[in-house]
């Protein structure tokens, strides 16, 4: 009898679990139903770039709506100067916000959130679907920009232009401070939200509201534990004015520390003493025939791989990246950048600054100068067709930054940081390929362990191998974003063809043609479409204007960054040099950029001529060159 009752109880519990699971699956579909969009390819690509989720959920949407109320001190720098927390950290206002005066709520989130944010129902890391909505970043968060006029007004938003006011690292420190606040609770967030949005949002049903509250509490507990557990590895977040201080957070607006993130995420090591600063790049005309390798250093071959690595190293999990909606967003956003400026129109210099556009005679003379001194590395924009012509002796070639043969002379910290040569293999093996490819990935990790330069690195590669084995069990048929990619229904898509472009071959002599990921001590020469949108110049953003880059004007040693005005004549940002000991007193331009610090050098790229070799004739040539550069 007892055995019968026990069996009956087990049966009832099992049926209950099955019913709960079925109910959750049903509800999950209601919370976040998704079907691949249909329509014109360009429109699908634009939507993926601008609103497509990458698994980068910043915070629950209801928290985002009241973050200034419940976590105001964490986001306060003392330099707000009348701005909202979002504006203080450089996010673009949403042009669809309107003038109705309504606060940000769930009902109007896609209109009121900063430009480049989307809304998902995905819990970070696990990508579990719940009724709890999240404010999530997209490609457009960083890779959309605008031009600031002298009166402070902004031009229309330009999709594909880097946001040079976005202070993303400082913002992440503010978030880390906010969510680790012991007094922050789900009840506190929901009470503030209901007071703000109770009359705007439709009330959720009782069950949904309870699940939402539970998940909000779970999110807080999980992220608090994750961030707090990482203090020993990442350090304590900065707060107040220190978030805008170059001596505390040295990247500043418009720049990131991408390889510090790669080292931390891909190889689980600290990113200390990594001075590989990079400005947020433009993403125009990324088609592989024009730009066969992505990134300033040409370290990535495929635009899809570039987008995946950007999401992964920014915090998206492998599980989230495997979701169909995220996979779709990454692939189509990459295609958007390939065609942006070619089949997808982008505003020209003349469109944005019609009263400053050069005349045809100036442009023609400048084109002749460009052909003599710039085409060999960057190709050129044809004056009649408007197409980019990818021709040039040094175009699509690596420019060594090795001291023995460095003709560029630019800052080399982007490619000489510790662990740089170790990154290709962990990045390749982060995503298991199809079974035969995964066998090769495992063998490469085992080989790295056997040939390690020290016992500590042998242990490191052993750990990498164990992590790969765990991920392989999760993605038994290969991760959907495994690279190099080919269509599954392609008869030539075989394990051999997938391995033909060996992703781990950083020392191969034909790396530029063959390797999915490289780690060269070099920069890569690519076309420079929309040159006027690329300010500040060089990969680290160390030169505010084009006139300074080509040595018509002196390059400042110290200058202030933030909400800098754009000067169309100089093709860059107004950032007057500061004397030694001077400070950035404008609260809207508080970041002091010093080119003498590691990773910040403004030296090099002295083309066509160094400043000391200029005479009147050459200066006239450079003035003409400026006219042509505005047409690129």
Secondary structure by P-SEA (a helix, b strand, c coil): caaaaaaaaaaaaaaaaaaaaaaaaaaaaaacccccccccaaaaaaaaacccccccccccccccccccccccccccccccccccccccccccccccccccccccccccccccccccbbbbcccccccccccccccccccccccbbbbbccccccccccccccccccaaaaaaaaaaaaaacccccaaaaaaaaaaccccccccccaaaaaaaaaaaaaaaaaaaaaaaaaccccccccccccccccccccccccccaaaaaaaaccccccccccccccccccccccccccccccccccccccaaaaaaaaaaaacccccccccaaaaaaaaaaaaaaaaccccbbbbccccccccccccaaaaaaaaaaaaacccccbbbbccccccccccccccccccccccccccccccccccccccccccaaaaaacccccaaaaaaaaaaaaaaaaacccaaaaaaaaaaaaaaaaaaaaaccccccccccccccccccccccccccccccccccccccccccccccbbbbbbbccccccccccccccccccccccccbbbbccccccccccccccccccccccccccccccccccbbbbcccccccccccccccccccccaaaaaaaaaaaaaaaac
